[in-house]
């Protein structure tokens, strides 16, 4: 029984693991010299279609806002950009990863709880409990 559960679990996760590995390999493969602003824009366009780059030469900051598909892609991109960008630039990376939030199915239920508590406090009177 435990083997069946493991096989079913791996069958569900195999396509996701393959896609994540493929994205990490693609990001590492696209890491090529020389590093210019145009090469950076070309590199980011191959990683994602939705990105924005702001280079502030006065304070040596490079701000990149990009939409990615997963956390592994973000980590690989941050590592590659850390090698690609010159050491005198500060990299500010904002990655948005869209997630689908599904509302749980509605369950109609009803419950009723009754609590009956009897207390007998004899206060004189006869033994039957009548006054």
Secondary structure as GFF3:
##gff-version 3
##sequence-region A 1 131
A	DSSP	alpha_helix	2	29	.	.	.	ID=ss1
A	DSSP	alpha_helix	37	47	.	.	.	ID=ss2
A	DSSP	beta_strand	51	56	.	.	.	ID=ss3
A	DSSP	beta_strand	61	68	.	.	.	ID=ss4
A	DSSP	alpha_helix	71	84	.	.	.	ID=ss5
A	DSSP	beta_strand	90	97	.	.	.	ID=ss6
###
